[in-house]
């Protein structure tokens, strides 16, 4: 019985150390991070299938237009 408890404690300790080691951070700085700090980019994902919120008017251009797009542009300016 005592051996089983010790084995369980050992395995639990090894698992815990492994999990904590995976959560560590690296001191290395990403090369792209320095470039991105100066310029902020807002990325918006949408499905242009729901007029008047967002849609594509193919007769004019391939640009997505609509209410949601106007809101995103206004947020982007601020």
MARSEFI-693508 format. One line per field, with one value per residue: residue number from 0; x, y, z of N, C-alpha, C in turn; chain. Coordinates in nm, 2 decimals, always signed. Each point is the difference from the previous one (the first is absolute). Layout:
residues N
i: NUM, ...
nX: X, ...
nY: Y, ...
nZ: Z, ...
caX: X, ...
caY: Y, ...
caZ: Z, ...
cX: X, ...
cY: Y, ...
cZ: Z, ...
ch: A, ...
This chain:
residues 78
i: 0, 1, 2, 3, 4, 5, 6, 7, 8, 9, 10, 11, 12, 13, 14, 15, 16, 17, 18, 19, 20, 21, 22, 23, 24, 25, 26, 27, 28, 29, 30, 31, 32, 33, 34, 35, 36, 37, 38, 39, 40, 41, 42, 43, 44, 45, 46, 47, 48, 49, 50, 51, 52, 53, 54, 55, 56, 57, 58, 59, 60, 61, 62, 63, 64, 65, 66, 67, 68, 69, 70, 71, 72, 73, 74, 75, 76, 77
nX: +0.08, +0.10, +0.04, -0.13, -0.01, +0.12, -0.04, -0.12, +0.06, +0.08, -0.10, -0.07, +0.11, +0.03, -0.13, +0.00, +0.12, -0.05, -0.11, +0.07, +0.08, -0.11, -0.03, +0.12, +0.06, +0.02, +0.13, +0.00, +0.04, -0.12, +0.06, -0.11, +0.02, +0.12, -0.02, -0.07, +0.10, +0.06, -0.05, -0.12, -0.04, -0.12, -0.02, -0.08, -0.07, -0.05, -0.13, +0.03, -0.08, +0.01, -0.05, +0.00, +0.02, +0.01, +0.04, +0.01, +0.02, -0.02, -0.11, +0.04, +0.02, +0.11, -0.02, +0.02, -0.13, -0.05, -0.10, +0.03, +0.02, -0.11, -0.06, +0.05, -0.03, -0.11, -0.01, +0.03, -0.07, -0.08
nY: -0.12, +0.00, -0.11, -0.04, +0.04, -0.06, -0.10, +0.00, +0.03, -0.10, -0.08, +0.04, -0.02, -0.11, -0.04, +0.04, -0.05, -0.10, +0.01, +0.01, -0.10, -0.06, +0.05, -0.03, +0.11, +0.04, +0.03, -0.08, +0.10, +0.00, -0.03, -0.06, -0.03, +0.03, -0.06, -0.09, +0.03, +0.04, -0.10, +0.05, -0.12, +0.05, -0.13, +0.00, -0.10, -0.02, -0.02, +0.03, -0.07, +0.11, +0.04, +0.11, -0.11, -0.10, +0.05, -0.07, +0.12, -0.12, +0.07, +0.04, -0.09, -0.05, +0.13, -0.04, +0.02, +0.10, -0.01, -0.13, +0.01, +0.08, -0.08, -0.10, +0.07, +0.03, -0.13, -0.04, +0.10, -0.05
nZ: +0.00, +0.08, -0.08, +0.00, +0.12, +0.03, -0.06, +0.06, +0.12, -0.04, -0.05, +0.11, +0.07, -0.07, +0.01, +0.13, +0.01, -0.07, +0.07, +0.11, -0.04, -0.04, +0.11, +0.00, +0.02, -0.12, +0.02, -0.10, -0.07, -0.05, -0.12, -0.02, +0.13, -0.02, -0.12, +0.07, +0.09, -0.11, -0.07, +0.03, -0.01, -0.05, +0.04, -0.11, +0.05, -0.12, -0.01, -0.12, +0.08, +0.08, -0.12, +0.05, +0.08, -0.08, -0.11, -0.11, -0.05, -0.06, -0.02, +0.12, +0.10, +0.04, +0.04, +0.13, -0.01, +0.08, +0.08, +0.01, -0.13, -0.01, +0.09, -0.06, -0.11, +0.05, +0.04, -0.13, -0.03, +0.10
caX: -0.08, +0.08, +0.07, -0.09, -0.01, +0.12, +0.01, -0.10, +0.05, +0.11, -0.06, -0.07, +0.10, +0.06, -0.10, -0.02, +0.12, -0.01, -0.10, +0.05, +0.10, -0.06, -0.06, +0.11, +0.02, +0.14, +0.05, +0.04, -0.09, -0.03, +0.05, -0.12, -0.06, +0.05, -0.06, -0.14, -0.03, -0.02, -0.11, -0.10, -0.09, -0.13, -0.04, -0.14, -0.05, -0.14, -0.05, -0.07, -0.12, -0.11, -0.04, +0.09, +0.11, +0.12, -0.02, +0.08, -0.07, +0.10, -0.01, +0.08, +0.14, +0.01, +0.02, -0.11, -0.06, -0.12, -0.01, +0.10, +0.13, +0.01, +0.03, +0.14, +0.08, -0.01, +0.08, +0.14, +0.05, +0.02
caY: +0.12, +0.11, +0.02, +0.06, +0.14, +0.07, +0.00, +0.10, +0.13, +0.03, +0.03, +0.12, +0.11, +0.01, +0.06, +0.14, +0.07, +0.01, +0.10, +0.14, +0.03, +0.04, +0.13, +0.10, +0.10, +0.01, +0.13, +0.04, +0.10, -0.03, +0.11, +0.08, +0.08, +0.14, +0.07, +0.01, +0.09, +0.14, +0.00, -0.09, -0.05, -0.06, -0.10, -0.03, -0.11, +0.01, -0.07, +0.11, -0.06, +0.04, +0.14, +0.12, +0.01, -0.01, -0.06, +0.04, +0.04, -0.04, +0.09, +0.12, -0.05, -0.12, +0.05, -0.03, +0.12, -0.02, +0.06, -0.05, +0.04, +0.14, +0.00, -0.05, +0.11, +0.10, -0.04, +0.00, +0.14, +0.04
caZ: +0.00, +0.02, -0.12, -0.09, +0.04, -0.04, -0.15, -0.04, +0.03, -0.09, -0.13, +0.01, +0.00, -0.13, -0.09, +0.04, -0.04, -0.14, -0.03, +0.04, -0.09, -0.13, +0.02, +0.01, -0.11, -0.06, +0.01, -0.13, -0.06, -0.14, -0.09, -0.06, +0.11, +0.00, -0.11, +0.02, +0.11, -0.05, -0.08, +0.05, -0.11, +0.03, -0.10, +0.02, -0.08, -0.02, -0.11, -0.07, -0.05, +0.07, -0.02, -0.03, +0.10, -0.08, -0.13, -0.11, -0.12, -0.11, -0.12, +0.02, +0.03, +0.09, +0.13, +0.09, +0.05, +0.08, +0.13, +0.09, -0.05, +0.03, +0.14, +0.02, -0.04, +0.10, +0.12, -0.04, +0.00, +0.14
cX: +0.09, +0.08, -0.09, -0.02, +0.12, +0.01, -0.10, +0.05, +0.12, -0.05, -0.07, +0.10, +0.07, -0.10, -0.01, +0.12, +0.00, -0.10, +0.05, +0.12, -0.05, -0.06, +0.11, +0.01, +0.14, +0.04, +0.03, -0.11, -0.02, +0.04, -0.11, -0.07, +0.04, -0.06, -0.15, -0.04, -0.04, -0.13, -0.11, -0.09, -0.12, -0.04, -0.15, -0.04, -0.15, -0.04, -0.09, -0.13, -0.13, -0.03, -0.11, +0.12, +0.14, -0.03, +0.09, -0.09, +0.09, -0.01, +0.09, +0.15, -0.01, +0.02, -0.13, -0.05, -0.11, +0.02, +0.11, +0.14, +0.02, +0.04, +0.14, +0.10, +0.00, +0.08, +0.15, +0.06, +0.03, +0.11
cY: +0.13, +0.03, +0.06, +0.15, +0.08, +0.01, +0.10, +0.14, +0.04, +0.03, +0.13, +0.12, +0.02, +0.07, +0.15, +0.08, +0.01, +0.11, +0.14, +0.04, +0.05, +0.14, +0.11, +0.09, +0.00, +0.15, +0.05, +0.09, -0.04, +0.11, +0.08, +0.08, +0.14, +0.08, +0.03, +0.09, +0.14, +0.01, -0.10, -0.04, -0.06, -0.09, -0.03, -0.11, +0.01, -0.10, +0.09, -0.06, +0.06, +0.15, +0.05, +0.01, -0.01, -0.08, +0.05, +0.04, -0.02, +0.09, +0.12, -0.04, -0.12, +0.03, -0.04, +0.13, -0.03, +0.06, -0.04, +0.05, +0.15, +0.02, -0.04, +0.11, +0.12, -0.03, +0.00, +0.14, +0.05, -0.08
cZ: +0.00, -0.13, -0.11, +0.02, -0.05, -0.16, -0.06, +0.02, -0.09, -0.14, -0.01, +0.00, -0.13, -0.10, +0.03, -0.05, -0.16, -0.05, +0.03, -0.10, -0.14, +0.01, +0.01, -0.12, -0.04, +0.01, -0.14, -0.06, -0.14, -0.08, -0.05, +0.10, +0.00, -0.11, +0.02, +0.11, -0.04, -0.07, +0.05, -0.12, +0.06, -0.11, +0.03, -0.09, -0.02, -0.12, -0.08, -0.07, +0.06, -0.02, +0.10, +0.09, -0.07, -0.13, -0.11, -0.12, -0.12, -0.12, +0.02, +0.03, +0.08, +0.14, +0.08, +0.06, +0.09, +0.14, +0.09, -0.05, +0.04, +0.15, +0.02, -0.05, +0.10, +0.13, -0.03, +0.00, +0.14, +0.06
ch: A, A, A, A, A, A, A, A, A, A, A, A, A, A, A, A, A, A, A, A, A, A, A, A, A, A, A, A, A, A, A, A, A, A, A, A, A, A, A, A, A, A, A, A, A, A, A, A, A, A, A, A, A, A, A, A, A, A, A, A, A, A, A, A, A, A, A, A, A, A, A, A, A, A, A, A, A, A
